[in-house]
Amino acid sequence: MPSDQQHILARAAKEVAAGQIVNLGIGLPTRLFHYLPPDMEVLVHSENGVLGCQPLEGDAEPDLEMIDSGGAYIGTRPGASVFDSALSFAMIRRSRVDVTFMGAFEVDQQGNLANWKIPGKFSPGIGGAMELAQKVRRLVVLCSHNDKHGNAKILRQCRLPLTARHCISTIITEKAVMNVTEAGLEVVDIAEGLDVASLRAATEAELIIDEHRLGRF
């Protein structure tokens, strides 16, 4: 796994609190439970119908019927439960999930999320992301700060089809941690070795930065 992704996941783990029900979206977020303290009491939720997911231990043989929402084999912690997707989404719709972590193609300074479709490219559909983004108490986006061509992904306004509007609480990239506020994107942490001018240059969105209160990660 590239070091940038490791950096993002290590910082994202600090957004999880003991006692929470945590949903991990397809892609990079599903790797997050490898970064949670092993003694932390959290219940990881997968929208296909599992509460109490955990990584497979060592060389353990996978249960071929036990997968996460991305199709990867998972283990379960003692006391885990398995149920149909109707019950899983009832949990989501009643805001029983405390925080969800998702990837993104684009995000913007209004807290809008675009993570399901790039016009002209195949998409399997919007899936559960639309409801998770609207109903879960807190949404944290994990993504690279720029795309593979160097273009900004943290924008003034999303250009791709939206998954949901005004839904993001926090954005974590390899360069910064940004909270979505009524005034805009407030940078709370910046990567070690990166200066504020370079962060602004890599970001299309307007950033609110108080250098006296800025953390490093």
Residue pairs with C-beta under 8 A, 6 or more apart in sequence:
1 31
4 144
4 174
5 28
5 31
5 174
7 174
7 191
7 217
8 28
8 142
8 143
8 172
8 173
8 174
9 28
9 31
9 32
9 34
9 35
9 142
10 35
10 217
11 172
11 177
11 189
11 217
12 29
12 32
12 35
12 101
12 140
12 142
12 172
13 32
13 35
13 36
13 37
15 99
15 101
15 140
15 170
15 172
16 22
16 32
16 36
16 40
16 42
16 99
17 42
17 98
18 40
18 41
18 42
19 41
19 42
20 42
20 43
20 98
20 99
21 42
21 43
21 45
21 51
21 91
21 96
21 97
21 98
22 32
22 42
22 43
22 44
22 45
22 97
22 98
22 99
22 100
22 101
23 44
23 45
23 46
23 47
23 92
23 97
23 99
23 100
23 101
23 132
23 136
24 30
24 32
24 33
24 44
24 45
24 46
24 53
24 68
24 69
24 100
24 101
25 69
25 100
25 101
25 102
25 103
25 129
25 132
26 69
26 70
26 103
26 127
27 70
27 103
28 103
28 142
28 143
29 101
29 102
29 103
29 142
30 68
30 69
30 70
30 72
32 101
32 142
33 44
33 53
33 54
33 55
34 55
36 42
43 51
43 52
43 77
44 51
44 52
44 53
44 54
45 51
45 53
45 88
45 91
45 97
46 53
46 68
46 69
46 74
46 88
47 69
47 85
47 88
47 89
47 92
47 128
47 132
48 67
48 68
48 69
48 85
48 88
49 82
49 83
49 84
49 85
49 87
49 88
50 66
50 68
50 74
50 76
50 80
50 81
50 82
51 80
51 81
51 82
51 83
51 91
52 76
52 77
52 79
52 80
52 81
53 68
53 74
53 75
53 76
53 77
53 80
54 74
54 75
54 76
54 77
54 80
55 74
55 75
56 62
56 73
56 74
56 75
57 75
60 75
62 73
62 74
63 73
64 73
66 73
66 74
66 75
66 76
66 82
67 73
67 74
68 74
69 128
76 82
89 128
89 131
91 97
92 128
92 131
92 132
92 135
92 136
93 131
93 135
94 135
95 135
95 136
95 137
97 132
97 135
97 136
97 137
98 136
98 137
98 138
99 136
99 137
99 138
99 139
99 140
100 132
100 133
100 136
100 138
100 139
100 140
101 139
101 140
101 141
101 142
102 113
102 115
102 129
102 132
102 133
102 139
102 140
102 141
102 142
103 115
103 141
103 142
103 143
104 113
104 114
104 115
104 141
104 143
104 153
104 171
105 114
105 115
105 118
105 143
105 153
105 160
106 114
106 115
106 153
106 155
106 158
106 159
106 160
107 113
107 114
107 141
107 143
107 153
107 154
107 155
107 158
107 168
107 171
108 154
108 155
108 156
108 157
108 158
108 205
109 154
109 155
109 156
109 157
109 180
109 184
109 185
109 205
109 206
110 157
110 165
110 166
110 180
111 165
111 166
111 167
111 168
111 169
111 180
112 157
112 158
112 162
112 164
112 165
112 166
112 167
112 168
113 129
113 133
113 139
113 141
113 158
113 162
113 163
113 164
113 167
113 168
114 158
114 159
114 160
114 161
114 162
114 163
115 129
115 141
115 163
116 123
116 125
116 126
116 127
116 129
116 130
116 161
116 163
117 123
117 126
117 160
117 161
118 160
119 160
119 161
126 163
129 163
129 164
130 163
130 164
132 139
133 139
133 163
133 164
133 167
133 168
134 164
134 167
138 169
138 170
139 167
139 168
139 169
139 170
140 168
140 169
140 170
140 171
140 172
141 168
141 170
141 171
141 172
142 172
142 173
143 153
143 171
143 172
143 173
144 153
144 173
144 174
145 152
145 153
145 154
145 173
145 174
145 175
145 176
145 202
145 203
146 152
146 153
146 202
147 153
152 202
152 203
152 204
152 205
153 173
154 171
154 173
154 178
154 185
154 203
154 204
154 205
155 204
155 205
156 204
156 205
156 206
168 180
169 179
169 180
170 177
170 178
170 179
170 180
171 177
171 178
171 180
171 185
172 178
174 191
175 190
175 191
175 194
175 199
175 202
176 187
176 189
176 190
176 191
176 194
176 199
176 203
177 187
177 188
177 189
177 190
177 215
177 217
178 185
178 186
178 187
178 188
178 207
179 185
179 186
179 188
180 186
181 208
183 208
184 205
184 206
184 207
184 208
185 205
185 206
185 207
185 208
186 207
186 208
186 209
187 199
187 207
187 208
187 209
187 214
188 213
188 214
188 215
189 214
189 215
189 216
189 217
190 196
190 199
190 214
190 215
190 216
190 217
191 216
191 217
192 216
192 217
196 209
196 211
196 214
199 207
199 209
200 207
200 209
